Amino acid sequence: MLSTNVLHPQVAERLRTLGSLRFASAYDPDTLLAEGRNADLIIVRAPLPPALFEQAPRLRAAIRHGAGLDMIPMTAATRAGVIVANTPGANARTVAEYVFFAAMTLLRRFRIVDRDLHANGWNAARHHADFTRDLDGLTLGVVGFGNIGRQVHAIARHGYGLDVLIHSRSRRDIPDDASFLGLDELAARCDIMVLCCPLTDETRGIIGTRVLGLMKRDALVINISRGPVIDDDAMLAALRERRIGGAALDVFARQPLPADHPYLGFDNVMVTPHMSGITEGSMRRMGMAATDEAARVLRGELPVNLCNPEALDAYKNRFPA
């Protein structure tokens, strides 16, 4: 087995009871291609090159350590008869908690307060408190209502008593204490927009000039989905022209974010290195869920969270029972 990245120690220990485990020496495409060719199974925390599936004759499964499948080239995996599984929901609460940490960091102007406290002293920092905002009384808009969106709603509504607006591909399972809206109306009405949607052809660039132009001038955008959901040029223009109040961004079209990226120059932008779903606890939960799926595959069973059932005919031809 190959893992593209380091795993929680308890997870690594358990995986080693299933077989030999190696960690990739780097997670660039060339390294993953070279080191994954002889793997029976890959635990995925970094983007896999499509060519890997053509050149790994023993590969049974790619198991996502997390929920999002954009790191796995699904067409290539399916064509090669490699099954794909993920671990949905394992870190949903962790990501949702980050949303409120980020919102309050922006509302309380923590970056500016912290900087001035260290550089200019108590009074300079305390002056900023006059311009901070309460979370109470605000309206939260959730774009995407999967496992994470549901947790964000639960904390917002039942933890803080916020009004919650939801935009999703489907009205299915929308709670009675939230309002289902089109994206434009949600953008116009919310004080905080939280992006929880998966990256698809439909969601790529969904937050662009038009949507940002509908938002309140003090509204916040929090992105914990995928970077390309936001049109960066449109977001930078909105920030420079002060057409929105600020943003908390955990994911980016290019990762790692370059050290000279314009996002890093705004006091009202909180930037984190794709860490909203990572804590010691969530790493253990995601890893154990991935290990459960690995054990099933190595026993000749199918994963519970099979993501490409259309690959099964080819898979069974490659690995007959």
C-alpha angles and dihedrals in degrees: 000000000000127000116197090214142016117290135207108284093240090051093050090049092052094045090054089061086063097050145297114334127198131180117219112253089225134357102230115121096254093052094046090049093050096043097039099054095093098037123121091199137010128208104211126217097137133047113281120218113242091230090066091075092055093049103042106079094174096048112122104169146006108210118196115224090217136010110280115093099196090101091063120067095227097190092054092046093049093046090052093049094247115144120226127209135174140192106240118191097012093115100021095112091047092054092045091053089053089057092064093041087054095045093052092044088059097039091051093043090233096168093056095041093049093047095048093044090058097039105032108017142245101313095047090052095043091054089071091063090077089068100043124108139225122240089217114099097020127125118234122207118203118199108198122022107213126120094305095044090052092052091047089052093048094052094042096047103033099028102041104014094237125160108249128207120191133202116185141150088253138029089219114129095001105157121242091239094061132066122234112219142167114260095254094053092044090052092051095048107038128089093199123030115199117196110212100150125120119251108259136145087268096051099041107115092356091142101063141131096302097050094041089050090059094055127099114264091244096042122124130220120209117189118195096146114074130315099242091060084082123062098228096203091053092046093049091049091050091050095046092048092044092236091141131035099239147294142243110210124187099162132048141188088242119039130224089039109237114254091239097048113139092234088071092061099065123092089205095054121086113202124192129175102250091287104128092108097039124097129130089260097047092047089055093046095047092044094049091048090051090048091053089055092046091052091052093051093047089051089055095256129122121254118257091231098047108172103185110040088164087074094061099093092053091041093053090048090054095044109026115192 
